Amino acid sequence: MRTGILGGTFNPPHLGHLHAACLAKDALGLDKVLFIPTNIPPHKRLPEDTATAADRCEMVRLLTADAPWARLDTIEVDRGGASYTVDTLRALHARGEDGLYLIVGTDMLLSFDRIWRAPEEIARLCTLAVCAREDEDWAAIAEKAALLRKTMDAKIELVRGESLTISSTELRQGGALRRYTAPAVADYIERNHLYGY
């Protein structure tokens, strides 16, 4: 079984998240992708107008409802506290998940050995599946991947494909909600007056 993991605040979840997961699934032959909402992100503060963890989980469930290979996993929210990837990978292994592919973007790969907790252990527990945020990121990604392979024997797959750059921040600030997220998610945001909609 090959399992993709896509973590994030999903505040709100949008079509860019689904696109990256789909690219990785197709490129790497993943059987499923777990969308794992962060409980409390350790490296950035959630904005003032943020949705609750329950709202973010429900929006992820709605986003992935029509993709049978994608599913919501509330492992980090259920655990509580700050969400560290290494803890999540340990817990997924403990419950029998194997063949793990952690789907990351440009910024996450470039900061992997600097700000992530226990990057060497993460590199042992999973393969990094890297999607570019912008097409011009590939040179920097390839250089960083080569360094991490050399310094920590990291397993890294570069997932090439057309990037779909969408910002959750812009959506919270009144961006084209119905253009960039699933209709059911947009309905949920408007019905619950999230982000000032």
N, C-alpha and C positions, 0 to 999 in steps of 0.2 A: 504493500500500500504506500503510495506517495501522497503526502499531505502537505499542502501549502498553508502557510500562516500569514495572515495580513492583519497586523495590529495597528492601532491608532486611536485618536480620540473620537474620530467619526462625528465631528461636531460642526455641521452635519455630514453624514455619509453621502457621497455623490457618485456620478457615473465614472469619474476618474478612478475611484477605488475599484469599482467593478471591472473597468477596462484593464487595469494593471493585473488584477487577479486572473482575468481571462487570458491575457497574454502569457502569464506564467504557466497557467494550466495547459494551454495548447503547446507551448514551447517545450515544457518539461514532462509532459504526460502525467500531470497530477490527477489523482483520483478525486480529490476534493480540496477545497480551500476553506479554512476556518477563518472567519472574520472575528477578531478578538478586540472588543472595545477596551481601552485603557480605563482603569478605575481613576487613579490620580497620576497624571504624567510626571515623572521625576525631574524632567529637564525644562519644563515650561509650565507657567501657570495657566490654568483654564481661564478664559476671559470672563468678564463680569456677566455678560448676557448668555452664559453657557446653558446648555440643556442638562438635565439631570442624567445620571448614569442610566436610569431606567428608560428615559426618553431616547438616549443614544442607542441603547440596545434594541429598543423597539424599532427605531428607524433603520438600523442595520438589518433587522429581521425583514422589514418591508422591502428594503433595497434588494435583498438576496432571494426574495420569495419565488421569483420566476426562474432562478438559476439552480437546478437540482444539484449541481456540484458544489454550490456555495452554501455555507451555513453559519449562523450566529453561534459563537461560543462565549459564554459569560464567565470563563475561568478567572479572569483578572478582577472583574467586578465582584464576583462571589468571594474571592480571597480578601478583598478590601485593602486599604492602605495604598502606598505607592506601587506602581506596576513596573517591575523590572523584567525584561525579556528573559534573562537567564532563569529566573524563578518559574516563569511560565513554561519554558522548554523542559525544565526538570519535572514539573508537574505533568506535562503532556507525556513525557517518557514513562513516568510512574504509572500512568493509567493505560499504558500499552500502545500509545501512538508511536509510530516509527517512520523512517523515510521522510523526515521533516525538512521542508524548504521554507525558509524565512524570506518573505518578499519584502524588499527594501527599495527605497528610491535613492537618488543621487546623494542628497544631503546626509542620509543615514549611513550610507557606505563610507562617505568621506570622513565622517566623524566617528566611525566604528571603534577605532583603537584609541580614541581620545576621551570620549565622554560616556561610552557604554560601560555598564558594570560587567566585569568578568568576560571581556571579549574573547579570550582564549577558550574559555569553557563553552561559550556560545558557538564558537567555530567548531568545537568537537561535537556539539549536540545537533547541529543542523547544517544544511547547505544554504548559503546566501544566494538568493535569486534576485538579481538587480535589474530594475527597470529605470530607464532614464527619465528624469523630469522634463528635460528639453533635449532635442536631438543633438545639440552641440556639446552635451555633457559626456559623450562616449569616450573621448580621449582621456579625460580626468578619471573616469570610472575604470577604464582599462589599466591605467597606471596604478591606481589605488588597489585594484584587485590583484595585480602582480605583486605588489608589496605585501599584502596580507597573506597571499599564498606562500610567500617566501618566509615571512616572519612568524606566522602562527599556523602554517599548514592549513589555512582555511580552504574549504571547498566553496567555490564561487561559480555560479552560472550567470552569464550575461543574457538577459532576456530582451532581445531586440524586437522592435515593432514600433509602429507609429505612436508617439507619446500623445497623451491627452491631458493637458495641463489645466486643472481646475483647482481653485483655491476655496477651501472651506471658509477662510476669513472673509473673502469677497461675498460668499453666499450669506454669511451672517450679517454683512453690512448692506444687504439689499440687492445683491447680484441677481442674475437671471435664474431664479430658483427653478422654474419649470423647464428651463433648457438644460440644466446641468445635474439634476437629480431625478430619481424615478417619480412618476406621478403620485404614487402612494406615499412617498416620503414628503413631497411638497404638500399634499393634502394634510398629512399629520402635522407638519410644521405650522400650517395656517390654522388648522382646527384647534391647536393647542397654544397658539399665539407665541411660538418660539421665535427668538431672535428679533422680536419687534414686528413680525409679520401679522 
